Amino acid sequence: MMEKYERLLSIIRLANRAAVAFSGGVDSSLLCYAAVRALGEGALAITVVSPMLPKTEIACAQRMAALVGIAHVLIDEDEIDEEVAANPADRCYHCKKREFGAIARAAADRGVLTVFDGSNVDDEGDYRPGLRALSELKIASPLREAGLGKAEIRELSRRFDLPTWDKPAFACLASRIPYGEEINREKLARIEGAEAALRGAGFVQFRVRCHGDIARIEVAPEERRRFFDEVLLDDVSGKIKALGFLYVAFELEGYRMGSLNRALALAVGAPGTPA
């Protein structure tokens, strides 16, 4: 694992100057940490602020950038692109094309021509149309190139005292809306508020899937038993319905990565993607 980390530093050094597409998550946080050690002031982190990313994630990215000592730029992408809003099966391709295009332009404006993303080797086997956009834009993936997987990234983060080492998996808010259903600000705001209610109740790994007026709660299997509490049920239901949902449902099997992709997999035979 440490040999892979040294390989990662060597890969990053080849760039001389580089910008990390920074979400504040596990992978991009380690990449920022490594970029600072490899490039010093030649490293830059860029975060896209959009309706797809909760404010809590933006705040986390800001804290992590300060902690690892990397210069941090926030760029606003306030509009939801029409192709993304239509929410096709390859939504992630259109979203990544727009997002990373904006990051590349922001980096170039600052004299930085290399952009890194946090993809790792575990991403290669998933249904990830966004990877095609990265390839087209010539975005480099040093973690993947160094052969690092998710478990190794978490362990390295723990060794380097990065607080993100055990951060739960996260995907953009659009991943809570079934393919083919329109994505808009109202739905994204409802989802963000509903997930904030679960976070406030002490849940760690969760999703709130939006099915029209129905909010379908998924929590980690080991956290399900907490819902056998009438006071908690009433509290969570009340807070989520106050956001505009008419019904609040509970997924009995708990959180599963890519649960909304089951319908897609049945339709086109595609494997599920973490979301």
C-alpha positions as a Markdown table, in Angstrom:
| # | Residue | x | y | z |
|---|---|---|---|---|
| 1 | Met | 0.0 | 0.0 | 0.0 |
| 2 | Met | 2.8 | 2.4 | 0.8 |
| 3 | Glu | 4.5 | 1.5 | -2.4 |
| 4 | Lys | 1.3 | 2.5 | -4.2 |
| 5 | Tyr | 1.3 | 5.8 | -2.3 |
| 6 | Glu | 4.8 | 6.6 | -3.3 |
| 7 | Arg | 3.8 | 5.8 | -6.9 |
| 8 | Leu | 0.9 | 8.2 | -6.5 |
| 9 | Leu | 3.3 | 11.0 | -5.4 |
| 10 | Ser | 5.6 | 10.3 | -8.4 |
| 11 | Ile | 2.6 | 10.5 | -10.8 |
| 12 | Ile | 1.5 | 13.8 | -9.3 |
| 13 | Arg | 5.0 | 15.3 | -9.5 |
| 14 | Leu | 5.0 | 14.8 | -13.2 |
| 15 | Ala | 2.4 | 17.5 | -13.6 |
| 16 | Asn | 4.4 | 20.2 | -11.9 |
| 17 | Arg | 1.2 | 22.1 | -11.3 |
| 18 | Ala | -2.2 | 20.5 | -10.9 |
| 19 | Ala | -5.8 | 21.2 | -9.9 |
| 20 | Val | -7.8 | 18.6 | -7.9 |
| 21 | Ala | -11.5 | 18.4 | -8.5 |
| 22 | Phe | -12.4 | 18.4 | -4.9 |
| 23 | Ser | -15.7 | 17.3 | -3.4 |
| 24 | Gly | -14.5 | 16.9 | 0.2 |
| 25 | Gly | -15.0 | 13.1 | 0.0 |
| 26 | Val | -12.7 | 10.3 | 1.0 |
| 27 | Asp | -10.9 | 10.0 | -2.4 |
| 28 | Ser | -10.4 | 13.6 | -3.3 |
| 29 | Ser | -9.3 | 14.5 | 0.2 |
| 30 | Leu | -6.5 | 12.0 | 0.1 |
| 31 | Leu | -5.6 | 13.2 | -3.4 |
| 32 | Cys | -5.4 | 16.8 | -2.1 |
| 33 | Tyr | -3.2 | 15.7 | 0.7 |
| 34 | Ala | -0.9 | 13.9 | -1.7 |
| 35 | Ala | -0.9 | 16.8 | -4.2 |
| 36 | Val | 0.3 | 19.2 | -1.5 |
| 37 | Arg | 3.1 | 16.9 | -0.5 |
| 38 | Ala | 4.1 | 16.3 | -4.1 |
| 39 | Leu | 3.7 | 19.8 | -5.5 |
| 40 | Gly | 3.5 | 22.2 | -2.6 |
| 41 | Glu | 2.1 | 25.6 | -3.8 |
| 42 | Gly | 1.7 | 24.1 | -7.2 |
| 43 | Ala | -1.4 | 22.2 | -6.0 |
| 44 | Leu | -4.9 | 23.7 | -6.2 |
| 45 | Ala | -8.3 | 22.4 | -5.2 |
| 46 | Ile | -11.4 | 23.4 | -7.1 |
| 47 | Thr | -15.0 | 22.7 | -5.9 |
| 48 | Val | -18.1 | 23.2 | -7.9 |
| 49 | Val | -20.9 | 24.7 | -6.0 |
| 50 | Ser | -24.2 | 23.6 | -7.5 |
| 51 | Pro | -27.7 | 22.5 | -6.4 |
| 52 | Met | -26.5 | 18.9 | -6.7 |
| 53 | Leu | -24.2 | 19.2 | -3.7 |
| 54 | Pro | -25.5 | 19.8 | -0.2 |
| 55 | Lys | -24.2 | 22.8 | 1.8 |
| 56 | Thr | -22.8 | 20.4 | 4.4 |
| 57 | Glu | -20.5 | 18.9 | 1.7 |
| 58 | Ile | -19.3 | 22.3 | 0.6 |
| 59 | Ala | -18.4 | 23.2 | 4.2 |
| 60 | Cys | -16.6 | 19.8 | 4.6 |
| 61 | Ala | -14.5 | 20.6 | 1.5 |
| 62 | Gln | -13.6 | 24.0 | 2.9 |
| 63 | Arg | -12.5 | 22.5 | 6.2 |
| 64 | Met | -10.5 | 19.7 | 4.5 |
| 65 | Ala | -8.7 | 22.2 | 2.2 |
| 66 | Ala | -7.7 | 24.3 | 5.2 |
| 67 | Leu | -6.5 | 21.2 | 7.1 |
| 68 | Val | -4.3 | 19.8 | 4.3 |
| 69 | Gly | -3.1 | 23.3 | 3.4 |
| 70 | Ile | -4.2 | 23.4 | -0.2 |
| 71 | Ala | -5.3 | 26.6 | -2.0 |
| 72 | His | -9.1 | 26.2 | -2.5 |
| 73 | Val | -11.3 | 27.8 | -5.2 |
| 74 | Leu | -15.1 | 27.6 | -5.2 |
| 75 | Ile | -16.9 | 28.1 | -8.6 |
| 76 | Asp | -20.6 | 28.6 | -9.0 |
| 77 | Glu | -22.6 | 26.4 | -11.4 |
| 78 | Asp | -26.0 | 27.6 | -10.4 |
| 79 | Glu | -28.0 | 26.3 | -13.4 |
| 80 | Ile | -29.1 | 22.7 | -14.0 |
| 81 | Asp | -28.2 | 21.8 | -17.6 |
| 82 | Glu | -31.2 | 20.7 | -19.6 |
| 83 | Glu | -29.6 | 17.3 | -20.5 |
| 84 | Val | -28.9 | 16.7 | -16.8 |
| 85 | Ala | -32.4 | 17.9 | -15.7 |
| 86 | Ala | -34.0 | 15.3 | -18.1 |
| 87 | Asn | -32.2 | 12.6 | -16.0 |
| 88 | Pro | -31.4 | 10.1 | -18.7 |
| 89 | Ala | -29.6 | 6.8 | -17.9 |
| 90 | Asp | -26.3 | 8.6 | -18.8 |
| 91 | Arg | -27.1 | 11.6 | -16.7 |
| 92 | Cys | -23.7 | 11.3 | -15.0 |
| 93 | Tyr | -21.9 | 11.7 | -18.4 |
| 94 | His | -23.6 | 15.0 | -19.1 |
| 95 | Cys | -23.2 | 16.3 | -15.5 |
| 96 | Lys | -19.5 | 15.4 | -15.4 |
| 97 | Lys | -18.9 | 16.9 | -18.8 |
| 98 | Arg | -20.3 | 20.2 | -17.6 |
| 99 | Glu | -18.7 | 20.1 | -14.2 |
| 100 | Phe | -15.2 | 19.1 | -15.2 |
| 101 | Gly | -15.3 | 21.5 | -18.1 |
| 102 | Ala | -15.9 | 24.3 | -15.7 |
| 103 | Ile | -13.1 | 23.0 | -13.4 |
| 104 | Ala | -10.7 | 22.8 | -16.3 |
| 105 | Arg | -11.5 | 26.4 | -17.4 |
| 106 | Ala | -11.1 | 27.7 | -13.9 |
| 107 | Ala | -7.8 | 25.9 | -13.6 |
| 108 | Ala | -6.6 | 27.2 | -17.0 |
| 109 | Asp | -7.5 | 30.8 | -15.9 |
| 110 | Arg | -5.0 | 30.3 | -13.1 |
| 111 | Gly | -2.3 | 28.9 | -15.3 |
| 112 | Val | -2.9 | 25.3 | -14.3 |
| 113 | Leu | -3.4 | 22.9 | -17.3 |
| 114 | Thr | -3.6 | 19.5 | -15.5 |
| 115 | Val | -6.8 | 18.5 | -13.7 |
| 116 | Phe | -7.0 | 15.4 | -11.4 |
| 117 | Asp | -10.1 | 13.6 | -10.2 |
| 118 | Gly | -10.5 | 11.1 | -7.4 |
| 119 | Ser | -11.5 | 7.9 | -9.3 |
| 120 | Asn | -9.9 | 4.8 | -8.0 |
| 121 | Val | -9.5 | 1.2 | -9.3 |
| 122 | Asp | -12.8 | 0.1 | -7.6 |
| 123 | Asp | -14.7 | 2.4 | -9.9 |
| 124 | Glu | -13.7 | 0.5 | -13.0 |
| 125 | Gly | -16.2 | -2.3 | -12.6 |
| 126 | Asp | -19.2 | -0.1 | -12.0 |
| 127 | Tyr | -21.7 | 1.5 | -14.4 |
| 128 | Arg | -20.1 | 4.9 | -14.5 |
| 129 | Pro | -20.9 | 6.9 | -17.6 |
| 130 | Gly | -19.2 | 9.9 | -16.0 |
| 131 | Leu | -15.8 | 8.2 | -16.6 |
| 132 | Arg | -16.4 | 8.7 | -20.4 |
| 133 | Ala | -16.6 | 12.4 | -19.8 |
| 134 | Leu | -13.4 | 12.5 | -17.9 |
| 135 | Ser | -11.7 | 10.6 | -20.7 |
| 136 | Glu | -13.0 | 13.0 | -23.3 |
| 137 | Leu | -11.8 | 16.0 | -21.3 |
| 138 | Lys | -8.4 | 14.4 | -20.6 |
| 139 | Ile | -8.9 | 14.5 | -16.9 |
| 140 | Ala | -6.2 | 12.4 | -15.1 |
| 141 | Ser | -7.0 | 9.9 | -12.3 |
| 142 | Pro | -3.8 | 9.5 | -10.2 |
| 143 | Leu | -5.4 | 7.2 | -7.6 |
| 144 | Arg | -6.5 | 4.8 | -10.2 |
| 145 | Glu | -3.2 | 5.0 | -12.1 |
| 146 | Ala | -1.4 | 4.2 | -8.9 |
| 147 | Gly | -3.5 | 1.1 | -8.4 |
| 148 | Leu | -5.2 | 2.3 | -5.2 |
| 149 | Gly | -8.6 | 1.0 | -4.2 |
| 150 | Lys | -11.2 | 2.4 | -1.7 |
| 151 | Ala | -10.1 | 0.3 | 1.3 |
| 152 | Glu | -6.5 | 1.4 | 0.8 |
| 153 | Ile | -7.5 | 5.0 | 0.4 |
| 154 | Arg | -9.4 | 4.9 | 3.6 |
| 155 | Glu | -6.4 | 3.2 | 5.4 |
| 156 | Leu | -3.9 | 5.7 | 4.1 |
| 157 | Ser | -6.3 | 8.5 | 5.1 |
| 158 | Arg | -6.4 | 7.0 | 8.6 |
| 159 | Arg | -2.6 | 6.8 | 8.8 |
| 160 | Phe | -2.3 | 10.4 | 7.8 |
| 161 | Asp | -5.0 | 11.5 | 10.3 |
| 162 | Leu | -7.4 | 12.7 | 7.7 |
| 163 | Pro | -10.9 | 12.9 | 9.3 |
| 164 | Thr | -12.5 | 11.7 | 6.1 |
| 165 | Trp | -11.0 | 8.2 | 6.5 |
| 166 | Asp | -14.3 | 6.8 | 7.7 |
| 167 | Lys | -16.6 | 9.3 | 6.1 |
| 168 | Pro | -19.7 | 7.5 | 4.7 |
| 169 | Ala | -20.0 | 7.1 | 0.9 |
| 170 | Phe | -21.7 | 10.0 | -0.8 |
| 171 | Ala | -23.1 | 10.7 | -4.3 |
| 172 | Cys | -24.7 | 13.9 | -5.6 |
| 173 | Leu | -28.3 | 14.6 | -4.7 |
| 174 | Ala | -29.5 | 13.8 | -8.3 |
| 175 | Ser | -28.7 | 10.2 | -7.6 |
| 176 | Arg | -31.8 | 10.1 | -5.3 |
| 177 | Ile | -34.2 | 10.6 | -8.2 |
| 178 | Pro | -35.1 | 7.7 | -10.5 |
| 179 | Tyr | -33.8 | 7.9 | -14.1 |
| 180 | Gly | -36.4 | 9.5 | -16.4 |
| 181 | Glu | -37.9 | 11.7 | -13.7 |
| 182 | Glu | -37.1 | 15.4 | -14.0 |
| 183 | Ile | -34.4 | 16.9 | -11.7 |
| 184 | Asn | -35.2 | 20.4 | -10.4 |
| 185 | Arg | -34.3 | 22.6 | -7.5 |
| 186 | Glu | -37.4 | 21.9 | -5.5 |
| 187 | Lys | -36.8 | 18.1 | -5.5 |
| 188 | Leu | -33.1 | 18.6 | -4.7 |
| 189 | Ala | -33.9 | 20.9 | -1.8 |
| 190 | Arg | -36.5 | 18.5 | -0.4 |
| 191 | Ile | -33.9 | 15.7 | -0.6 |
| 192 | Glu | -31.2 | 17.8 | 1.1 |
| 193 | Gly | -33.6 | 18.7 | 3.9 |
| 194 | Ala | -34.8 | 15.2 | 4.4 |
| 195 | Glu | -31.3 | 13.8 | 4.6 |
| 196 | Ala | -30.4 | 16.6 | 7.0 |
| 197 | Ala | -33.2 | 15.4 | 9.3 |
| 198 | Leu | -31.7 | 11.9 | 9.3 |
| 199 | Arg | -28.2 | 13.3 | 10.0 |
| 200 | Gly | -29.7 | 15.3 | 12.8 |
| 201 | Ala | -31.2 | 12.2 | 14.2 |
| 202 | Gly | -27.8 | 10.6 | 14.4 |
| 203 | Phe | -27.9 | 8.3 | 11.4 |
| 204 | Val | -24.5 | 7.8 | 9.6 |
| 205 | Gln | -25.1 | 6.1 | 6.3 |
| 206 | Phe | -28.4 | 6.9 | 4.5 |
| 207 | Arg | -30.2 | 8.1 | 1.4 |
| 208 | Val | -33.6 | 9.6 | 0.9 |
| 209 | Arg | -34.9 | 8.5 | -2.5 |
| 210 | Cys | -37.5 | 10.7 | -4.1 |
| 211 | His | -40.4 | 9.0 | -5.8 |
| 212 | Gly | -42.7 | 11.9 | -6.6 |
| 213 | Asp | -44.5 | 12.8 | -3.3 |
| 214 | Ile | -43.0 | 9.7 | -1.6 |
| 215 | Ala | -39.7 | 9.9 | 0.3 |
| 216 | Arg | -38.2 | 6.4 | 0.6 |
| 217 | Ile | -35.7 | 6.2 | 3.5 |
| 218 | Glu | -32.7 | 3.9 | 3.3 |
| 219 | Val | -30.3 | 3.6 | 6.2 |
| 220 | Ala | -27.4 | 1.2 | 6.7 |
| 221 | Pro | -28.6 | -2.3 | 7.6 |
| 222 | Glu | -27.0 | -2.1 | 11.0 |
| 223 | Glu | -28.8 | 1.2 | 11.7 |
| 224 | Arg | -32.3 | -0.1 | 10.9 |
| 225 | Arg | -33.2 | -1.2 | 14.4 |
| 226 | Arg | -33.1 | 2.4 | 15.5 |
| 227 | Phe | -36.4 | 3.0 | 13.7 |
| 228 | Phe | -38.2 | 0.7 | 16.1 |
| 229 | Asp | -39.0 | 3.7 | 18.2 |
| 230 | Glu | -42.3 | 5.5 | 17.9 |
| 231 | Val | -41.0 | 8.9 | 19.0 |
| 232 | Leu | -38.2 | 8.7 | 16.4 |
| 233 | Leu | -40.6 | 7.6 | 13.7 |
| 234 | Asp | -43.0 | 10.5 | 14.3 |
| 235 | Asp | -40.2 | 13.0 | 14.5 |
| 236 | Val | -38.5 | 12.0 | 11.3 |
| 237 | Ser | -41.8 | 11.6 | 9.4 |
| 238 | Gly | -43.0 | 15.1 | 10.6 |
| 239 | Lys | -39.8 | 16.8 | 9.5 |
| 240 | Ile | -39.7 | 15.2 | 6.1 |
| 241 | Lys | -43.4 | 15.8 | 5.4 |
| 242 | Ala | -42.9 | 19.5 | 6.4 |
| 243 | Leu | -40.6 | 19.7 | 3.4 |
| 244 | Gly | -43.4 | 18.9 | 1.0 |
| 245 | Phe | -43.5 | 15.1 | 0.8 |
| 246 | Leu | -46.9 | 13.5 | 1.3 |
| 247 | Tyr | -45.7 | 10.1 | 2.4 |
| 248 | Val | -42.6 | 8.8 | 4.1 |
| 249 | Ala | -41.6 | 5.1 | 3.5 |
| 250 | Phe | -38.9 | 2.9 | 4.9 |
| 251 | Glu | -36.8 | 0.5 | 2.7 |
| 252 | Leu | -36.8 | -2.7 | 4.7 |
| 253 | Glu | -33.6 | -4.1 | 3.5 |
| 254 | Gly | -31.7 | -0.8 | 4.2 |
| 255 | Tyr | -29.2 | 1.2 | 2.2 |
| 256 | Arg | -27.8 | -0.6 | -0.8 |
| 257 | Met | -25.4 | 1.1 | -3.2 |
| 258 | Gly | -27.1 | 1.8 | -6.6 |
| 259 | Ser | -30.6 | 0.8 | -5.5 |
| 260 | Leu | -32.2 | 3.1 | -8.0 |
| 261 | Asn | -30.2 | 1.3 | -10.8 |
| 262 | Arg | -32.1 | -1.9 | -10.4 |
| 263 | Ala | -34.8 | -0.8 | -12.9 |
| 264 | Leu | -32.0 | 0.3 | -15.2 |
| 265 | Ala | -30.2 | -3.0 | -14.9 |
| 266 | Leu | -33.4 | -4.9 | -15.7 |
| 267 | Ala | -34.0 | -2.7 | -18.7 |
| 268 | Val | -30.6 | -2.6 | -20.3 |
| 269 | Gly | -28.5 | -5.2 | -18.4 |
| 270 | Ala | -26.2 | -2.6 | -16.9 |
| 271 | Pro | -24.6 | -3.2 | -13.5 |
| 272 | Gly | -25.6 | -1.0 | -10.6 |
| 273 | Thr | -23.5 | 2.1 | -9.7 |
| 274 | Pro | -22.9 | 3.4 | -6.2 |
| 275 | Ala | -25.3 | 6.2 | -5.4 |
